[in-house]
Amino acid sequence: MLLATTQVEDFDRFLEVFSNAGAEKRRQHGSEGALIFRDPNEADRVWVIFDWDAEGWESFVSNHEVPPIMKDAGHKSKPQAAEFAARCDA
């Protein structure tokens, strides 16, 4: 699992591209799916939990075909993976 965040120009546009062209490209790099959350404090920020490993993520973000997809999705900035801090028991 991998948690990432980004800022987008328009959520609906982002979701359309993320669910189609973005999903196809992520699958090529080993992603099994994603859960998308809207940030309650920042209207233009989304958080995504990917069923993906760090190696697949790095392969995806370094692929030269990805920036045009992100541009089409309206990313304001490059998505950033959150840094893992700790795992705690219930």
Backbone as a printed PyTorch tensor [residue, N CA C, xyz], in Angstrom:
tensor([[[  0.8370,  -1.1800,   0.0000],
         [  0.0000,   0.0000,   0.0000],
         [  0.8810,   1.2420,   0.0000]],

        [[  0.3620,   2.2710,  -0.6330],
         [  1.1100,   3.5180,  -0.7410],
         [  0.1210,   4.6690,  -0.6370]],

        [[  0.4350,   5.6720,   0.1630],
         [ -0.3940,   6.8560,   0.3150],
         [  0.2760,   8.0100,  -0.4120]],

        [[ -0.4860,   8.7110,  -1.2400],
         [  0.0670,   9.8510,  -1.9800],
         [ -0.9310,  11.0050,  -1.9490]],

        [[ -0.4200,  12.1980,  -2.1530],
         [ -1.2690,  13.3810,  -2.1960],
         [ -0.8710,  14.2610,  -3.3690]],

        [[ -1.8350,  15.0360,  -3.8430],
         [ -1.5970,  15.9930,  -4.9160],
         [ -2.6790,  17.0670,  -4.8680]],

        [[ -2.4510,  18.1510,  -5.5540],
         [ -3.4510,  19.2020,  -5.7000],
         [ -3.9050,  19.2090,  -7.1560]],

        [[ -5.2150,  19.4220,  -7.3570],
         [ -5.7910,  19.3650,  -8.6940],
         [ -6.6210,  20.6090,  -8.9860]],

        [[ -6.7120,  20.9380, -10.2630],
         [ -7.4850,  22.1080, -10.6800],
         [ -8.9840,  21.8810, -10.5300]],

        [[ -9.4490,  20.6990, -10.9370],
         [-10.8740,  20.3750, -10.9040],
         [-11.0250,  18.8980, -10.5520]],

        [[-11.7210,  18.6080,  -9.4580],
         [-11.8120,  17.2340,  -8.9860],
         [-12.4740,  16.3090, -10.0100]],

        [[-13.5570,  16.7400, -10.6270],
         [-14.2540,  15.8750, -11.5800],
         [-13.3680,  15.5310, -12.7750]],

        [[-12.6540,  16.5110, -13.2760],
         [-11.7080,  16.2690, -14.3760],
         [-10.6160,  15.2950, -13.9390]],

        [[-10.0660,  15.5230, -12.7470],
         [ -9.0520,  14.6250, -12.2060],
         [ -9.5790,  13.1990, -12.1370]],

        [[-10.7650,  13.0310, -11.5660],
         [-11.3240,  11.6970, -11.3780],
         [-11.5640,  10.9900, -12.7090]],

        [[-12.0090,  11.7100, -13.7100],
         [-12.2440,  11.1310, -15.0400],
         [-10.9390,  10.5820, -15.6310]],

        [[ -9.8940,  11.3820, -15.6150],
         [ -8.6050,  10.9500, -16.1840],
         [ -7.9690,   9.8770, -15.3060]],

        [[ -8.0390,  10.0500, -13.9840],
         [ -7.4720,   9.0780, -13.0480],
         [ -8.1040,   7.7010, -13.2530]],

        [[ -9.4090,   7.6860, -13.5120],
         [-10.1520,   6.4300, -13.6520],
         [ -9.9850,   5.7650, -15.0070]],

        [[ -9.4770,   6.4780, -15.9870],
         [ -9.3680,   5.9280, -17.3380],
         [ -7.9120,   5.8350, -17.7960]],

        [[ -7.4030,   6.8800, -18.4180],
         [ -6.0260,   6.8510, -18.9270],
         [ -5.0250,   6.6200, -17.7960]],

        [[ -5.2630,   7.2290, -16.6540],
         [ -4.3650,   7.0430, -15.5140],
         [ -4.3870,   5.6090, -15.0070]],

        [[ -5.5800,   5.0280, -14.9430],
         [ -5.7000,   3.6510, -14.4540],
         [ -4.9890,   2.6730, -15.3770]],

        [[ -5.1320,   2.8770, -16.6620],
         [ -4.4720,   1.9950, -17.6290],
         [ -2.9500,   2.0350, -17.4510]],

        [[ -2.4150,   3.2420, -17.3140],
         [ -0.9680,   3.3960, -17.1590],
         [ -0.5030,   2.8250, -15.8070]],

        [[ -1.2780,   3.0330, -14.7290],
         [ -0.8930,   2.4920, -13.4210],
         [ -0.8760,   0.9720, -13.4390]],

        [[ -1.8600,   0.3590, -14.1080],
         [ -1.8890,  -1.1060, -14.2180],
         [ -0.6240,  -1.6310, -14.8850]],

        [[ -0.1260,  -0.8950, -15.8850],
         [  1.0990,  -1.3020, -16.5750],
         [  2.2960,  -1.3330, -15.6270]],

        [[  2.1890,  -0.6120, -14.5230],
         [  3.2800,  -0.5400, -13.5550],
         [  2.9450,  -1.2840, -12.2620]],

        [[  1.9710,  -2.1930, -12.3180],
         [  1.6940,  -3.0840, -11.2050],
         [  0.6720,  -2.6410, -10.1810]],

        [[ -0.0140,  -1.5240, -10.4020],
         [ -1.0250,  -1.0880,  -9.4420],
         [ -2.2430,  -1.9990,  -9.5100]],

        [[ -2.7940,  -2.3100,  -8.3440],
         [ -3.9810,  -3.1590,  -8.2510],
         [ -5.2490,  -2.3460,  -8.0150]],

        [[ -5.1250,  -1.0220,  -7.8660],
         [ -6.2940,  -0.1810,  -7.6270],
         [ -5.9630,   0.9460,  -6.6750]],

        [[ -6.9850,   1.7550,  -6.3570],
         [ -6.7590,   2.9160,  -5.5140],
         [ -8.0510,   3.3720,  -4.8390]],

        [[ -7.9000,   3.9640,  -3.6750],
         [ -8.9950,   4.6220,  -2.9640],
         [ -8.6760,   6.1120,  -2.9600]],

        [[ -9.6330,   6.9350,  -3.3570],
         [ -9.4070,   8.3790,  -3.4850],
         [-10.2100,   9.1140,  -2.4180]],

        [[ -9.5570,  10.0630,  -1.7560],
         [-10.1950,  10.8660,  -0.7180],
         [-10.0080,  12.3480,  -1.0310]],

        [[-11.0300,  13.1360,  -0.7620],
         [-10.9090,  14.5890,  -0.8620],
         [-10.5160,  15.1270,   0.5040]],

        [[ -9.6060,  16.0600,   0.5210],
         [ -9.1420,  16.6590,   1.7680],
         [-10.2150,  17.6180,   2.2950]],

        [[-10.6560,  17.4710,   3.5440],
         [-11.6980,  18.3540,   4.0710],
         [-11.2140,  19.7780,   4.3450]],

        [[ -9.9110,  19.9870,   4.3950],
         [ -9.3690,  21.3040,   4.7110],
         [ -8.8420,  22.0590,   3.5000]],

        [[ -8.5730,  21.3490,   2.4100],
         [ -8.0580,  21.9670,   1.1940],
         [ -8.8860,  21.4490,   0.0150]],

        [[ -9.7220,  22.2930,  -0.5450],
         [-10.6650,  21.8710,  -1.5860],
         [ -9.9850,  21.2970,  -2.8260]],

        [[ -8.7620,  21.7040,  -3.0890],
         [ -8.0900,  21.2370,  -4.3080],
         [ -7.1330,  20.0630,  -4.0530]],

        [[ -7.0970,  19.5400,  -2.8240],
         [ -6.1670,  18.4550,  -2.5020],
         [ -6.8980,  17.1240,  -2.4260]],

        [[ -6.2690,  16.1060,  -3.0340],
         [ -6.7770,  14.7430,  -2.9180],
         [ -5.6900,  13.8620,  -2.3100]],

        [[ -6.1370,  12.8170,  -1.6370],
         [ -5.2690,  11.8020,  -1.0500],
         [ -5.6630,  10.4830,  -1.6750]],

        [[ -4.6900,   9.6720,  -2.0380],
         [ -4.9710,   8.3950,  -2.6870],
         [ -4.1860,   7.2930,  -1.9920]],

        [[ -4.8950,   6.2290,  -1.6470],
         [ -4.2460,   5.0250,  -1.1300],
         [ -4.2000,   4.0380,  -2.2850]],

        [[ -2.9880,   3.7210,  -2.7120],
         [ -2.7910,   2.7960,  -3.8240],
         [ -2.4930,   1.3940,  -3.3100]],

        [[ -3.0510,   0.4040,  -3.9810],
         [ -2.6610,  -0.9840,  -3.7580],
         [ -1.4660,  -1.2080,  -4.6890]],

        [[ -0.2790,  -0.8030,  -4.1880],
         [  0.9070,  -0.6980,  -5.0310],
         [  2.1330,  -0.7270,  -4.1400]],

        [[  3.2370,  -1.1720,  -4.6540],
         [  4.4680,  -1.1070,  -3.8760],
         [  5.2950,   0.0970,  -4.3350]],

        [[  6.3010,   0.4360,  -3.5510],
         [  7.1250,   1.6140,  -3.8400],
         [  7.8410,   1.4920,  -5.1770]],

        [[  8.2630,   0.2880,  -5.5330],
         [  8.9580,   0.0870,  -6.8030],
         [  8.0410,   0.3950,  -7.9940]],

        [[  6.8100,  -0.0600,  -7.9360],
         [  5.8450,   0.2290,  -8.9960],
         [  5.5490,   1.7170,  -9.1010]],

        [[  5.4230,   2.3750,  -7.9350],
         [  5.1850,   3.8190,  -7.8950],
         [  6.3260,   4.5640,  -8.5820]],

        [[  7.5580,   4.2280,  -8.2120],
         [  8.7290,   4.9000,  -8.7970],
         [  8.7970,   4.6660, -10.3030]],

        [[  8.4840,   3.4710, -10.7330],
         [  8.4730,   3.1560, -12.1570],
         [  7.4280,   4.0000, -12.8810]],

        [[  6.2660,   4.1460, -12.2740],
         [  5.1750,   4.9360, -12.8560],
         [  5.5510,   6.4110, -12.9770]],

        [[  5.9830,   7.0230, -11.8770],
         [  6.2610,   8.4620, -11.9010],
         [  7.4830,   8.8200, -12.7400]],

        [[  8.3340,   7.8390, -13.0480],
         [  9.5010,   8.1290, -13.8920],
         [  9.2400,   7.8040, -15.3690]],

        [[  8.0730,   7.2750, -15.6890],
         [  7.7190,   6.9460, -17.0700],
         [  7.4580,   8.2390, -17.8490]],

        [[  8.0670,   8.3950, -19.0040],
         [  7.9400,   9.6270, -19.7920],
         [  6.5190,   9.8440, -20.3410]],

        [[  5.6770,   8.8230, -20.3400],
         [  4.2990,   8.9690, -20.8150],
         [  3.3490,   9.4730, -19.7260]],

        [[  3.8100,   9.5280, -18.4900],
         [  2.9500,   9.9080, -17.3720],
         [  2.7080,  11.4230, -17.2690]],

        [[  3.7010,  12.3010, -17.4230],
         [  3.4340,  13.7370, -17.2800],
         [  2.2890,  14.2680, -18.1510]],

        [[  2.1390,  13.8500, -19.4100],
         [  0.9890,  14.3460, -20.1670],
         [ -0.3570,  13.8910, -19.5830]],

        [[ -0.3870,  12.6970, -19.0150],
         [ -1.6180,  12.2150, -18.3810],
         [ -1.9230,  13.0660, -17.1550]],

        [[ -0.8970,  13.3540, -16.3570],
         [ -1.0910,  14.1890, -15.1720],
         [ -1.5200,  15.6040, -15.5540]],

        [[ -0.9500,  16.1160, -16.6210],
         [ -1.3430,  17.4450, -17.0950],
         [ -2.8030,  17.4320, -17.5210]],

        [[ -3.2020,  16.4040, -18.2450],
         [ -4.5860,  16.2590, -18.6860],
         [ -5.5330,  16.1580, -17.4910]],

        [[ -5.0710,  15.5260, -16.4120],
         [ -5.8890,  15.3720, -15.2030],
         [ -5.9720,  16.6630, -14.3850]],

        [[ -5.1510,  17.6460, -14.7260],
         [ -5.1970,  18.9300, -14.0250],
         [ -4.4090,  18.9760, -12.7310]],

        [[ -3.3500,  18.1770, -12.6300],
         [ -2.5030,  18.2470, -11.4360],
         [ -1.8590,  19.6190, -11.3460]],

        [[ -1.8970,  20.2250, -10.1790],
         [ -1.2130,  21.4960,  -9.9450],
         [  0.2460,  21.2600,  -9.5620]],

        [[  0.5090,  20.0800,  -9.0420],
         [  1.8640,  19.7350,  -8.6280],
         [  2.0570,  18.2390,  -8.8400]],

        [[  3.3040,  17.8090,  -8.7990],
         [  3.6100,  16.3890,  -8.9470],
         [  3.1210,  15.6450,  -7.7030]],

        [[  2.4180,  14.5270,  -7.8700],
         [  1.9960,  13.7570,  -6.7020],
         [  3.1940,  13.3350,  -5.8640]],

        [[  2.9990,  13.3520,  -4.5570],
         [  4.0600,  12.9900,  -3.6270],
         [  3.6040,  11.8280,  -2.7570]],

        [[  4.4320,  10.8180,  -2.6580],
         [  4.1360,   9.7110,  -1.7460],
         [  4.3700,  10.1840,  -0.3180]],

        [[  3.4650,   9.8230,   0.5760],
         [  3.6320,  10.1680,   1.9790],
         [  4.7170,   9.2800,   2.5840]],

        [[  5.4670,   9.8350,   3.4950],
         [  6.5280,   9.0730,   4.1590],
         [  5.9360,   8.2090,   5.2630]],

        [[  6.2010,   6.9180,   5.2180],
         [  5.7300,   6.0170,   6.2480],
         [  6.4160,   6.3430,   7.5610]],

        [[  5.6350,   6.4530,   8.6270],
         [  6.1980,   6.8150,   9.9240],
         [  6.1910,   5.6610,  10.9150]],

        [[  5.0790,   4.9250,  10.9960],
         [  4.9980,   3.8480,  11.9860],
         [  3.7480,   3.0180,  11.7630]],

        [[  3.7650,   1.8210,  12.3100],
         [  2.5780,   0.9620,  12.3310],
         [  2.2620,   0.6910,  13.7900]],

        [[  0.9990,   0.8770,  14.1500],
         [  0.5850,   0.6890,  15.5400],
         [ -0.5270,  -0.3520,  15.6120]],

        [[ -0.5310,  -1.1190,  16.6720],
         [ -1.6150,  -2.0610,  16.9110],
         [ -2.8720,  -1.2900,  17.3060]],

        [[ -4.0010,  -1.9450,  17.1520],
         [ -5.2790,  -1.3220,  17.4860],
         [ -5.2360,  -0.8240,  18.9100]]])
